[in-house]
Amino acid sequence: MRVTKEPGASQPRRAGGPRKPARVLIVDDHPLMRKAVRALIDEQPDMTSCGEAASANEARKQVDATHPDLAIVDISLPQSSGIELI
């Protein structure tokens, strides 16, 4: 698959059209941290946040509901660790 960058384009193009933004799930038990990470992700032209979760159980439900491409996971979560979730 060939990827090219057009002059003035905000994101690379694949042969056949522009790439869809990567959908990112944010998992962190601190609401302020989730809000900050979501704001940073949503500023990027090649990423978009698709959901948030404060626990591993919530994260599993969000994965089933949103089918993210990526997840940013806090290592320490209530009742479970981010490592166990991953």
PyMOL Python script that loads the backbone (N, CA, C, O; Angstrom):
from pymol import cmd

cmd.read_pdbstr("""\
ATOM      1  N   MET A   1       0.839  -1.155   0.000  1.00  0.00           N
ATOM      2  CA  MET A   1       0.000   0.000   0.000  1.00  0.00           C
ATOM      3  C   MET A   1       0.891   1.226   0.000  1.00  0.00           C
ATOM      4  O   MET A   1       1.786   1.347   0.836  1.00  0.00           O
ATOM      5  N   ARG A   2       0.657   2.115  -0.910  1.00  0.00           N
ATOM      6  CA  ARG A   2       1.485   3.312  -1.055  1.00  0.00           C
ATOM      7  C   ARG A   2       0.848   4.488  -0.342  1.00  0.00           C
ATOM      8  O   ARG A   2      -0.343   4.751  -0.511  1.00  0.00           O
ATOM      9  N   VAL A   3       1.635   5.197   0.456  1.00  0.00           N
ATOM     10  CA  VAL A   3       1.162   6.379   1.170  1.00  0.00           C
ATOM     11  C   VAL A   3       1.915   7.584   0.638  1.00  0.00           C
ATOM     12  O   VAL A   3       3.144   7.577   0.570  1.00  0.00           O
ATOM     13  N   THR A   4       1.171   8.628   0.257  1.00  0.00           N
ATOM     14  CA  THR A   4       1.803   9.852  -0.239  1.00  0.00           C
ATOM     15  C   THR A   4       1.301  11.031   0.567  1.00  0.00           C
ATOM     16  O   THR A   4       0.218  10.985   1.151  1.00  0.00           O
ATOM     17  N   LYS A   5       2.082  12.068   0.594  1.00  0.00           N
ATOM     18  CA  LYS A   5       1.692  13.302   1.277  1.00  0.00           C
ATOM     19  C   LYS A   5       1.542  14.382   0.225  1.00  0.00           C
ATOM     20  O   LYS A   5       2.512  14.754  -0.435  1.00  0.00           O
ATOM     21  N   GLU A   6       0.329  14.884   0.069  1.00  0.00           N
ATOM     22  CA  GLU A   6       0.091  15.941  -0.904  1.00  0.00           C
ATOM     23  C   GLU A   6       0.487  17.276  -0.299  1.00  0.00           C
ATOM     24  O   GLU A   6       0.294  17.486   0.899  1.00  0.00           O
ATOM     25  N   PRO A   7       1.032  18.177  -1.091  1.00  0.00           N
ATOM     26  CA  PRO A   7       1.378  19.494  -0.559  1.00  0.00           C
ATOM     27  C   PRO A   7       0.145  20.171   0.035  1.00  0.00           C
ATOM     28  O   PRO A   7      -0.911  20.236  -0.594  1.00  0.00           O
ATOM     29  N   GLY A   8       0.302  20.673   1.258  1.00  0.00           N
ATOM     30  CA  GLY A   8      -0.784  21.370   1.922  1.00  0.00           C
ATOM     31  C   GLY A   8      -1.810  20.454   2.567  1.00  0.00           C
ATOM     32  O   GLY A   8      -2.739  20.945   3.207  1.00  0.00           O
ATOM     33  N   ALA A   9      -1.676  19.133   2.421  1.00  0.00           N
ATOM     34  CA  ALA A   9      -2.632  18.210   3.021  1.00  0.00           C
ATOM     35  C   ALA A   9      -2.322  18.031   4.504  1.00  0.00           C
ATOM     36  O   ALA A   9      -1.159  18.027   4.909  1.00  0.00           O
ATOM     37  N   SER A  10      -3.366  17.882   5.304  1.00  0.00           N
ATOM     38  CA  SER A  10      -3.166  17.732   6.739  1.00  0.00           C
ATOM     39  C   SER A  10      -2.856  16.300   7.136  1.00  0.00           C
ATOM     40  O   SER A  10      -2.368  16.070   8.243  1.00  0.00           O
ATOM     41  N   GLN A  11      -3.119  15.340   6.279  1.00  0.00           N
ATOM     42  CA  GLN A  11      -2.809  13.954   6.595  1.00  0.00           C
ATOM     43  C   GLN A  11      -2.411  13.215   5.322  1.00  0.00           C
ATOM     44  O   GLN A  11      -2.815  13.598   4.224  1.00  0.00           O
ATOM     45  N   PRO A  12      -1.617  12.154   5.470  1.00  0.00           N
ATOM     46  CA  PRO A  12      -1.213  11.405   4.282  1.00  0.00           C
ATOM     47  C   PRO A  12      -2.418  10.750   3.620  1.00  0.00           C
ATOM     48  O   PRO A  12      -3.429  10.478   4.267  1.00  0.00           O
ATOM     49  N   ARG A  13      -2.291  10.503   2.323  1.00  0.00           N
ATOM     50  CA  ARG A  13      -3.352   9.833   1.578  1.00  0.00           C
ATOM     51  C   ARG A  13      -2.874   8.451   1.178  1.00  0.00           C
ATOM     52  O   ARG A  13      -1.713   8.269   0.809  1.00  0.00           O
ATOM     53  N   ARG A  14      -3.749   7.502   1.250  1.00  0.00           N
ATOM     54  CA  ARG A  14      -3.466   6.174   0.721  1.00  0.00           C
ATOM     55  C   ARG A  14      -3.987   6.145  -0.697  1.00  0.00           C
ATOM     56  O   ARG A  14      -4.886   6.901  -1.066  1.00  0.00           O
ATOM     57  N   ALA A  15      -3.417   5.274  -1.471  1.00  0.00           N
ATOM     58  CA  ALA A  15      -3.959   5.101  -2.816  1.00  0.00           C
ATOM     59  C   ALA A  15      -5.421   4.737  -2.655  1.00  0.00           C
ATOM     60  O   ALA A  15      -5.741   3.750  -1.992  1.00  0.00           O
ATOM     61  N   GLY A  16      -6.303   5.503  -3.239  1.00  0.00           N
ATOM     62  CA  GLY A  16      -7.722   5.218  -3.127  1.00  0.00           C
ATOM     63  C   GLY A  16      -8.474   6.180  -2.221  1.00  0.00           C
ATOM     64  O   GLY A  16      -9.699   6.089  -2.140  1.00  0.00           O
ATOM     65  N   GLY A  17      -7.795   7.100  -1.532  1.00  0.00           N
ATOM     66  CA  GLY A  17      -8.520   8.084  -0.724  1.00  0.00           C
ATOM     67  C   GLY A  17      -7.849   8.360   0.600  1.00  0.00           C
ATOM     68  O   GLY A  17      -6.845   7.734   0.939  1.00  0.00           O
ATOM     69  N   PRO A  18      -8.407   9.306   1.357  1.00  0.00           N
ATOM     70  CA  PRO A  18      -7.822   9.686   2.638  1.00  0.00           C
ATOM     71  C   PRO A  18      -8.054   8.615   3.699  1.00  0.00           C
ATOM     72  O   PRO A  18      -9.008   7.840   3.625  1.00  0.00           O
ATOM     73  N   ARG A  19      -7.163   8.589   4.683  1.00  0.00           N
ATOM     74  CA  ARG A  19      -7.285   7.651   5.794  1.00  0.00           C
ATOM     75  C   ARG A  19      -8.366   8.117   6.749  1.00  0.00           C
ATOM     76  O   ARG A  19      -8.553   9.318   6.947  1.00  0.00           O
ATOM     77  N   LYS A  20      -9.071   7.179   7.335  1.00  0.00           N
ATOM     78  CA  LYS A  20     -10.022   7.504   8.385  1.00  0.00           C
ATOM     79  C   LYS A  20      -9.238   7.744   9.666  1.00  0.00           C
ATOM     80  O   LYS A  20      -8.221   7.089   9.898  1.00  0.00           O
ATOM     81  N   PRO A  21      -9.693   8.669  10.498  1.00  0.00           N
ATOM     82  CA  PRO A  21      -8.991   8.901  11.763  1.00  0.00           C
ATOM     83  C   PRO A  21      -9.036   7.656  12.656  1.00  0.00           C
ATOM     84  O   PRO A  21     -10.035   6.938  12.685  1.00  0.00           O
ATOM     85  N   ALA A  22      -7.945   7.413  13.378  1.00  0.00           N
ATOM     86  CA  ALA A  22      -7.897   6.299  14.326  1.00  0.00           C
ATOM     87  C   ALA A  22      -8.845   6.594  15.478  1.00  0.00           C
ATOM     88  O   ALA A  22      -8.830   7.693  16.033  1.00  0.00           O
ATOM     89  N   ARG A  23      -9.661   5.624  15.837  1.00  0.00           N
ATOM     90  CA  ARG A  23     -10.615   5.766  16.937  1.00  0.00           C
ATOM     91  C   ARG A  23      -9.947   5.311  18.226  1.00  0.00           C
ATOM     92  O   ARG A  23      -9.461   4.183  18.313  1.00  0.00           O
ATOM     93  N   VAL A  24      -9.922   6.191  19.231  1.00  0.00           N
ATOM     94  CA  VAL A  24      -9.170   5.940  20.460  1.00  0.00           C
ATOM     95  C   VAL A  24     -10.114   5.893  21.665  1.00  0.00           C
ATOM     96  O   VAL A  24     -10.930   6.793  21.860  1.00  0.00           O
ATOM     97  N   LEU A  25      -9.992   4.836  22.466  1.00  0.00           N
ATOM     98  CA  LEU A  25     -10.710   4.703  23.730  1.00  0.00           C
ATOM     99  C   LEU A  25      -9.779   5.133  24.848  1.00  0.00           C
ATOM    100  O   LEU A  25      -8.619   4.724  24.874  1.00  0.00           O
ATOM    101  N   ILE A  26     -10.268   5.954  25.776  1.00  0.00           N
ATOM    102  CA  ILE A  26      -9.462   6.460  26.888  1.00  0.00           C
ATOM    103  C   ILE A  26      -9.943   5.788  28.168  1.00  0.00           C
ATOM    104  O   ILE A  26     -11.121   5.871  28.518  1.00  0.00           O
ATOM    105  N   VAL A  27      -9.022   5.122  28.866  1.00  0.00           N
ATOM    106  CA  VAL A  27      -9.361   4.418  30.105  1.00  0.00           C
ATOM    107  C   VAL A  27      -8.496   4.974  31.225  1.00  0.00           C
ATOM    108  O   VAL A  27      -7.286   4.754  31.258  1.00  0.00           O
ATOM    109  N   ASP A  28      -9.132   5.698  32.142  1.00  0.00           N
ATOM    110  CA  ASP A  28      -8.432   6.281  33.290  1.00  0.00           C
ATOM    111  C   ASP A  28      -9.467   6.558  34.363  1.00  0.00           C
ATOM    112  O   ASP A  28     -10.583   6.974  34.052  1.00  0.00           O
ATOM    113  N   ASP A  29      -9.115   6.334  35.621  1.00  0.00           N
ATOM    114  CA  ASP A  29     -10.078   6.540  36.698  1.00  0.00           C
ATOM    115  C   ASP A  29     -10.188   7.999  37.142  1.00  0.00           C
ATOM    116  O   ASP A  29     -11.031   8.312  37.982  1.00  0.00           O
ATOM    117  N   HIS A  30      -9.378   8.881  36.613  1.00  0.00           N
ATOM    118  CA  HIS A  30      -9.427  10.295  36.959  1.00  0.00           C
ATOM    119  C   HIS A  30     -10.144  11.077  35.842  1.00  0.00           C
ATOM    120  O   HIS A  30      -9.644  11.138  34.720  1.00  0.00           O
ATOM    121  N   PRO A  31     -11.304  11.671  36.139  1.00  0.00           N
ATOM    122  CA  PRO A  31     -12.079  12.378  35.104  1.00  0.00           C
ATOM    123  C   PRO A  31     -11.304  13.513  34.436  1.00  0.00           C
ATOM    124  O   PRO A  31     -11.424  13.715  33.228  1.00  0.00           O
ATOM    125  N   LEU A  32     -10.515  14.248  35.208  1.00  0.00           N
ATOM    126  CA  LEU A  32      -9.757  15.364  34.636  1.00  0.00           C
ATOM    127  C   LEU A  32      -8.719  14.863  33.625  1.00  0.00           C
ATOM    128  O   LEU A  32      -8.504  15.486  32.585  1.00  0.00           O
ATOM    129  N   MET A  33      -8.091  13.751  33.936  1.00  0.00           N
ATOM    130  CA  MET A  33      -7.102  13.170  33.019  1.00  0.00           C
ATOM    131  C   MET A  33      -7.782  12.699  31.729  1.00  0.00           C
ATOM    132  O   MET A  33      -7.262  12.927  30.636  1.00  0.00           O
ATOM    133  N   ARG A  34      -8.938  12.046  31.851  1.00  0.00           N
ATOM    134  CA  ARG A  34      -9.672  11.620  30.647  1.00  0.00           C
ATOM    135  C   ARG A  34     -10.044  12.819  29.789  1.00  0.00           C
ATOM    136  O   ARG A  34      -9.916  12.776  28.565  1.00  0.00           O
ATOM    137  N   LYS A  35     -10.502  13.882  30.425  1.00  0.00           N
ATOM    138  CA  LYS A  35     -10.898  15.085  29.689  1.00  0.00           C
ATOM    139  C   LYS A  35      -9.703  15.698  28.956  1.00  0.00           C
ATOM    140  O   LYS A  35      -9.827  16.097  27.798  1.00  0.00           O
ATOM    141  N   ALA A  36      -8.550  15.774  29.621  1.00  0.00           N
ATOM    142  CA  ALA A  36      -7.353  16.361  29.009  1.00  0.00           C
ATOM    143  C   ALA A  36      -6.854  15.514  27.839  1.00  0.00           C
ATOM    144  O   ALA A  36      -6.520  16.043  26.779  1.00  0.00           O
ATOM    145  N   VAL A  37      -6.806  14.212  28.036  1.00  0.00           N
ATOM    146  CA  VAL A  37      -6.334  13.319  26.964  1.00  0.00           C
ATOM    147  C   VAL A  37      -7.301  13.377  25.780  1.00  0.00           C
ATOM    148  O   VAL A  37      -6.874  13.408  24.625  1.00  0.00           O
ATOM    149  N   ARG A  38      -8.595  13.392  26.069  1.00  0.00           N
ATOM    150  CA  ARG A  38      -9.594  13.472  24.993  1.00  0.00           C
ATOM    151  C   ARG A  38      -9.417  14.757  24.180  1.00  0.00           C
ATOM    152  O   ARG A  38      -9.497  14.732  22.952  1.00  0.00           O
ATOM    153  N   ALA A  39      -9.177  15.875  24.865  1.00  0.00           N
ATOM    154  CA  ALA A  39      -8.981  17.147  24.164  1.00  0.00           C
ATOM    155  C   ALA A  39      -7.759  17.091  23.257  1.00  0.00           C
ATOM    156  O   ALA A  39      -7.804  17.582  22.129  1.00  0.00           O
ATOM    157  N   LEU A  40      -6.670  16.500  23.737  1.00  0.00           N
ATOM    158  CA  LEU A  40      -5.459  16.385  22.920  1.00  0.00           C
ATOM    159  C   LEU A  40      -5.684  15.493  21.700  1.00  0.00           C
ATOM    160  O   LEU A  40      -5.250  15.820  20.595  1.00  0.00           O
ATOM    161  N   ILE A  41      -6.354  14.384  21.904  1.00  0.00           N
ATOM    162  CA  ILE A  41      -6.619  13.457  20.797  1.00  0.00           C
ATOM    163  C   ILE A  41      -7.512  14.112  19.748  1.00  0.00           C
ATOM    164  O   ILE A  41      -7.250  14.009  18.549  1.00  0.00           O
ATOM    165  N   ASP A  42      -8.557  14.778  20.200  1.00  0.00           N
ATOM    166  CA  ASP A  42      -9.511  15.364  19.260  1.00  0.00           C
ATOM    167  C   ASP A  42      -8.936  16.537  18.473  1.00  0.00           C
ATOM    168  O   ASP A  42      -9.516  16.942  17.466  1.00  0.00           O
ATOM    169  N   GLU A  43      -7.809  17.086  18.911  1.00  0.00           N
ATOM    170  CA  GLU A  43      -7.126  18.141  18.150  1.00  0.00           C
ATOM    171  C   GLU A  43      -6.340  17.581  16.970  1.00  0.00           C
ATOM    172  O   GLU A  43      -5.978  18.329  16.062  1.00  0.00           O
ATOM    173  N   GLN A  44      -6.075  16.293  16.968  1.00  0.00           N
ATOM    174  CA  GLN A  44      -5.245  15.676  15.936  1.00  0.00           C
ATOM    175  C   GLN A  44      -6.084  15.350  14.700  1.00  0.00           C
ATOM    176  O   GLN A  44      -7.200  14.848  14.830  1.00  0.00           O
ATOM    177  N   PRO A  45      -5.571  15.625  13.525  1.00  0.00           N
ATOM    178  CA  PRO A  45      -6.356  15.341  12.314  1.00  0.00           C
ATOM    179  C   PRO A  45      -6.477  13.850  12.006  1.00  0.00           C
ATOM    180  O   PRO A  45      -7.373  13.440  11.268  1.00  0.00           O
ATOM    181  N   ASP A  46      -5.581  13.039  12.567  1.00  0.00           N
ATOM    182  CA  ASP A  46      -5.601  11.610  12.252  1.00  0.00           C
ATOM    183  C   ASP A  46      -6.102  10.746  13.410  1.00  0.00           C
ATOM    184  O   ASP A  46      -5.939   9.526  13.377  1.00  0.00           O
ATOM    185  N   MET A  47      -6.715  11.362  14.447  1.00  0.00           N
ATOM    186  CA  MET A  47      -7.255  10.622  15.578  1.00  0.00           C
ATOM    187  C   MET A  47      -8.553  11.253  16.047  1.00  0.00           C
ATOM    188  O   MET A  47      -8.769  12.454  15.885  1.00  0.00           O
ATOM    189  N   THR A  48      -9.413  10.430  16.631  1.00  0.00           N
ATOM    190  CA  THR A  48     -10.626  10.919  17.270  1.00  0.00           C
ATOM    191  C   THR A  48     -10.940  10.024  18.456  1.00  0.00           C
ATOM    192  O   THR A  48     -10.735   8.813  18.388  1.00  0.00           O
ATOM    193  N   SER A  49     -11.429  10.600  19.529  1.00  0.00           N
ATOM    194  CA  SER A  49     -11.799   9.786  20.688  1.00  0.00           C
ATOM    195  C   SER A  49     -13.175   9.190  20.420  1.00  0.00           C
ATOM    196  O   SER A  49     -14.062   9.854  19.883  1.00  0.00           O
ATOM    197  N   CYS A  50     -13.337   7.929  20.802  1.00  0.00           N
ATOM    198  CA  CYS A  50     -14.618   7.264  20.566  1.00  0.00           C
ATOM    199  C   CYS A  50     -15.290   6.861  21.862  1.00  0.00           C
ATOM    200  O   CYS A  50     -16.416   6.363  21.845  1.00  0.00           O
ATOM    201  N   GLY A  51     -14.614   7.069  22.997  1.00  0.00           N
ATOM    202  CA  GLY A  51     -15.237   6.729  24.268  1.00  0.00           C
ATOM    203  C   GLY A  51     -14.272   6.877  25.420  1.00  0.00           C
ATOM    204  O   GLY A  51     -13.066   7.046  25.242  1.00  0.00           O
ATOM    205  N   GLU A  52     -14.848   6.808  26.622  1.00  0.00           N
ATOM    206  CA  GLU A  52     -14.082   6.908  27.857  1.00  0.00           C
ATOM    207  C   GLU A  52     -14.581   5.863  28.824  1.00  0.00           C
ATOM    208  O   GLU A  52     -15.733   5.433  28.758  1.00  0.00           O
ATOM    209  N   ALA A  53     -13.694   5.453  29.734  1.00  0.00           N
ATOM    210  CA  ALA A  53     -14.070   4.518  30.791  1.00  0.00           C
ATOM    211  C   ALA A  53     -13.224   4.806  32.026  1.00  0.00           C
ATOM    212  O   ALA A  53     -12.057   5.184  31.923  1.00  0.00           O
ATOM    213  N   ALA A  54     -13.842   4.619  33.209  1.00  0.00           N
ATOM    214  CA  ALA A  54     -13.142   4.855  34.467  1.00  0.00           C
ATOM    215  C   ALA A  54     -12.679   3.567  35.125  1.00  0.00           C
ATOM    216  O   ALA A  54     -11.958   3.611  36.121  1.00  0.00           O
ATOM    217  N   SER A  55     -13.082   2.418  34.586  1.00  0.00           N
ATOM    218  CA  SER A  55     -12.696   1.126  35.166  1.00  0.00           C
ATOM    219  C   SER A  55     -12.540   0.093  34.053  1.00  0.00           C
ATOM    220  O   SER A  55     -12.919   0.325  32.905  1.00  0.00           O
ATOM    221  N   ALA A  56     -11.976  -1.043  34.421  1.00  0.00           N
ATOM    222  CA  ALA A  56     -11.798  -2.119  33.443  1.00  0.00           C
ATOM    223  C   ALA A  56     -13.139  -2.645  32.963  1.00  0.00           C
ATOM    224  O   ALA A  56     -13.302  -2.945  31.780  1.00  0.00           O
ATOM    225  N   ASN A  57     -14.106  -2.761  33.872  1.00  0.00           N
ATOM    226  CA  ASN A  57     -15.437  -3.247  33.468  1.00  0.00           C
ATOM    227  C   ASN A  57     -16.093  -2.291  32.475  1.00  0.00           C
ATOM    228  O   ASN A  57     -16.657  -2.724  31.470  1.00  0.00           O
ATOM    229  N   GLU A  58     -16.019  -0.987  32.758  1.00  0.00           N
ATOM    230  CA  GLU A  58     -16.554   0.003  31.822  1.00  0.00           C
ATOM    231  C   GLU A  58     -15.826  -0.073  30.485  1.00  0.00           C
ATOM    232  O   GLU A  58     -16.444   0.032  29.426  1.00  0.00           O
ATOM    233  N   ALA A  59     -14.511  -0.256  30.540  1.00  0.00           N
ATOM    234  CA  ALA A  59     -13.707  -0.310  29.318  1.00  0.00           C
ATOM    235  C   ALA A  59     -14.131  -1.475  28.436  1.00  0.00           C
ATOM    236  O   ALA A  59     -14.236  -1.329  27.218  1.00  0.00           O
ATOM    237  N   ARG A  60     -14.375  -2.632  29.048  1.00  0.00           N
ATOM    238  CA  ARG A  60     -14.813  -3.790  28.260  1.00  0.00           C
ATOM    239  C   ARG A  60     -16.138  -3.497  27.542  1.00  0.00           C
ATOM    240  O   ARG A  60     -16.321  -3.859  26.379  1.00  0.00           O
ATOM    241  N   LYS A  61     -17.052  -2.840  28.252  1.00  0.00           N
ATOM    242  CA  LYS A  61     -18.343  -2.478  27.634  1.00  0.00           C
ATOM    243  C   LYS A  61     -18.133  -1.484  26.497  1.00  0.00           C
ATOM    244  O   LYS A  61     -18.767  -1.593  25.448  1.00  0.00           O
ATOM    245  N   GLN A  62     -17.236  -0.510  26.707  1.00  0.00           N
ATOM    246  CA  GLN A  62     -16.956   0.490  25.671  1.00  0.00           C
ATOM    247  C   GLN A  62     -16.312  -0.149  24.442  1.00  0.00           C
ATOM    248  O   GLN A  62     -16.617   0.230  23.311  1.00  0.00           O
ATOM    249  N   VAL A  63     -15.427  -1.112  24.662  1.00  0.00           N
ATOM    250  CA  VAL A  63     -14.790  -1.802  23.531  1.00  0.00           C
ATOM    251  C   VAL A  63     -15.857  -2.500  22.694  1.00  0.00           C
ATOM    252  O   VAL A  63     -15.845  -2.415  21.466  1.00  0.00           O
ATOM    253  N   ASP A  64     -16.776  -3.188  23.361  1.00  0.00           N
ATOM    254  CA  ASP A  64     -17.852  -3.874  22.636  1.00  0.00           C
ATOM    255  C   ASP A  64     -18.762  -2.892  21.901  1.00  0.00           C
ATOM    256  O   ASP A  64     -19.238  -3.182  20.803  1.00  0.00           O
ATOM    257  N   ALA A  65     -19.002  -1.726  22.512  1.00  0.00           N
ATOM    258  CA  ALA A  65     -19.927  -0.752  21.930  1.00  0.00           C
ATOM    259  C   ALA A  65     -19.302   0.094  20.823  1.00  0.00           C
ATOM    260  O   ALA A  65     -19.978   0.444  19.856  1.00  0.00           O
ATOM    261  N   THR A  66     -18.002   0.428  20.959  1.00  0.00           N
ATOM    262  CA  THR A  66     -17.398   1.396  20.032  1.00  0.00           C
ATOM    263  C   THR A  66     -16.368   0.825  19.070  1.00  0.00           C
ATOM    264  O   THR A  66     -16.052   1.467  18.068  1.00  0.00           O
ATOM    265  N   HIS A  67     -15.838  -0.357  19.340  1.00  0.00           N
ATOM    266  CA  HIS A  67     -14.834  -0.990  18.484  1.00  0.00           C
ATOM    267  C   HIS A  67     -13.674  -0.047  18.149  1.00  0.00           C
ATOM    268  O   HIS A  67     -13.460   0.278  16.981  1.00  0.00           O
ATOM    269  N   PRO A  68     -12.918   0.398  19.179  1.00  0.00           N
ATOM    270  CA  PRO A  68     -11.818   1.346  18.938  1.00  0.00           C
ATOM    271  C   PRO A  68     -10.655   0.699  18.181  1.00  0.00           C
ATOM    272  O   PRO A  68     -10.492  -0.521  18.185  1.00  0.00           O
ATOM    273  N   ASP A  69      -9.861   1.541  17.537  1.00  0.00           N
ATOM    274  CA  ASP A  69      -8.627   1.082  16.899  1.00  0.00           C
ATOM    275  C   ASP A  69      -7.488   1.012  17.908  1.00  0.00           C
ATOM    276  O   ASP A  69      -6.610   0.154  17.817  1.00  0.00           O
ATOM    277  N   LEU A  70      -7.518   1.932  18.872  1.00  0.00           N
ATOM    278  CA  LEU A  70      -6.471   2.049  19.889  1.00  0.00           C
ATOM    279  C   LEU A  70      -7.102   2.304  21.243  1.00  0.00           C
ATOM    280  O   LEU A  70      -8.251   2.736  21.331  1.00  0.00           O
ATOM    281  N   ALA A  71      -6.339   2.034  22.308  1.00  0.00           N
ATOM    282  CA  ALA A  71      -6.791   2.382  23.658  1.00  0.00           C
ATOM    283  C   ALA A  71      -5.608   2.949  24.432  1.00  0.00           C
ATOM    284  O   ALA A  71      -4.495   2.427  24.372  1.00  0.00           O
ATOM    285  N   ILE A  72      -5.874   4.021  25.155  1.00  0.00           N
ATOM    286  CA  ILE A  72      -4.897   4.575  26.089  1.00  0.00           C
ATOM    287  C   ILE A  72      -5.392   4.159  27.463  1.00  0.00           C
ATOM    288  O   ILE A  72      -6.471   4.566  27.893  1.00  0.00           O
ATOM    289  N   VAL A  73      -4.591   3.339  28.157  1.00  0.00           N
ATOM    290  CA  VAL A  73      -5.047   2.707  29.395  1.00  0.00           C
ATOM    291  C   VAL A  73      -4.123   3.062  30.552  1.00  0.00           C
ATOM    292  O   VAL A  73      -2.908   2.878  30.473  1.00  0.00           O
ATOM    293  N   ASP A  74      -4.722   3.578  31.634  1.00  0.00           N
ATOM    294  CA  ASP A  74      -4.007   3.831  32.878  1.00  0.00           C
ATOM    295  C   ASP A  74      -3.629   2.477  33.487  1.00  0.00           C
ATOM    296  O   ASP A  74      -4.426   1.539  33.457  1.00  0.00           O
ATOM    297  N   ILE A  75      -2.437   2.376  34.029  1.00  0.00           N
ATOM    298  CA  ILE A  75      -1.997   1.105  34.608  1.00  0.00           C
ATOM    299  C   ILE A  75      -2.752   0.789  35.893  1.00  0.00           C
ATOM    300  O   ILE A  75      -3.084  -0.371  36.138  1.00  0.00           O
ATOM    301  N   SER A  76      -3.030   1.794  36.714  1.00  0.00           N
ATOM    302  CA  SER A  76      -3.727   1.530  37.970  1.00  0.00           C
ATOM    303  C   SER A  76      -5.182   1.962  37.853  1.00  0.00           C
ATOM    304  O   SER A  76      -5.488   3.146  37.712  1.00  0.00           O
ATOM    305  N   LEU A  77      -6.071   0.977  37.916  1.00  0.00           N
ATOM    306  CA  LEU A  77      -7.506   1.194  37.835  1.00  0.00           C
ATOM    307  C   LEU A  77      -8.159   0.571  39.070  1.00  0.00           C
ATOM    308  O   LEU A  77      -7.589  -0.351  39.654  1.00  0.00           O
ATOM    309  N   PRO A  78      -9.338   1.047  39.483  1.00  0.00           N
ATOM    310  CA  PRO A  78      -9.996   0.444  40.631  1.00  0.00           C
ATOM    311  C   PRO A  78     -10.396  -0.997  40.351  1.00  0.00           C
ATOM    312  O   PRO A  78     -10.888  -1.311  39.267  1.00  0.00           O
ATOM    313  N   GLN A  79     -10.185  -1.864  41.322  1.00  0.00           N
ATOM    314  CA  GLN A  79     -10.526  -3.293  41.278  1.00  0.00           C
ATOM    315  C   GLN A  79      -9.815  -4.112  40.210  1.00  0.00           C
ATOM    316  O   GLN A  79     -10.076  -5.309  40.085  1.00  0.00           O
ATOM    317  N   SER A  80      -8.939  -3.510  39.451  1.00  0.00           N
ATOM    318  CA  SER A  80      -8.219  -4.238  38.405  1.00  0.00           C
ATOM    319  C   SER A  80      -7.052  -3.361  37.960  1.00  0.00           C
ATOM    320  O   SER A  80      -7.015  -2.165  38.253  1.00  0.00           O
ATOM    321  N   SER A  81      -6.113  -3.957  37.262  1.00  0.00           N
ATOM    322  CA  SER A  81      -5.031  -3.129  36.724  1.00  0.00           C
ATOM    323  C   SER A  81      -5.223  -2.962  35.223  1.00  0.00           C
ATOM    324  O   SER A  81      -5.883  -3.767  34.567  1.00  0.00           O
ATOM    325  N   GLY A  82      -4.635  -1.907  34.706  1.00  0.00           N
ATOM    326  CA  GLY A  82      -4.682  -1.687  33.275  1.00  0.00           C
ATOM    327  C   GLY A  82      -3.970  -2.803  32.519  1.00  0.00           C
ATOM    328  O   GLY A  82      -4.347  -3.142  31.397  1.00  0.00           O
ATOM    329  N   ILE A  83      -2.946  -3.366  33.138  1.00  0.00           N
ATOM    330  CA  ILE A  83      -2.223  -4.489  32.519  1.00  0.00           C
ATOM    331  C   ILE A  83      -3.164  -5.684  32.345  1.00  0.00           C
ATOM    332  O   ILE A  83      -3.180  -6.312  31.286  1.00  0.00           O
ATOM    333  N   GLU A  84      -3.941  -5.995  33.376  1.00  0.00           N
ATOM    334  CA  GLU A  84      -4.906  -7.117  33.275  1.00  0.00           C
ATOM    335  C   GLU A  84      -5.931  -6.834  32.175  1.00  0.00           C
ATOM    336  O   GLU A  84      -6.310  -7.735  31.426  1.00  0.00           O
ATOM    337  N   LEU A  85      -6.370  -5.594  32.083  1.00  0.00           N
ATOM    338  CA  LEU A  85      -7.330  -5.220  31.048  1.00  0.00           C
ATOM    339  C   LEU A  85      -6.763  -5.439  29.655  1.00  0.00           C
ATOM    340  O   LEU A  85      -7.428  -5.992  28.779  1.00  0.00           O
ATOM    341  N   ILE A  86      -5.539  -5.002  29.463  1.00  0.00           N
ATOM    342  CA  ILE A  86      -4.897  -5.152  28.153  1.00  0.00           C
ATOM    343  C   ILE A  86      -4.735  -6.626  27.826  1.00  0.00           C
ATOM    344  O   ILE A  86      -4.214  -6.970  26.765  1.00  0.00           O
TER     345      ILE A  86
END
""", "prot")
cmd.dss("prot")
cmd.show_as("cartoon", "prot")
cmd.util.cbc("prot")
cmd.orient("prot")
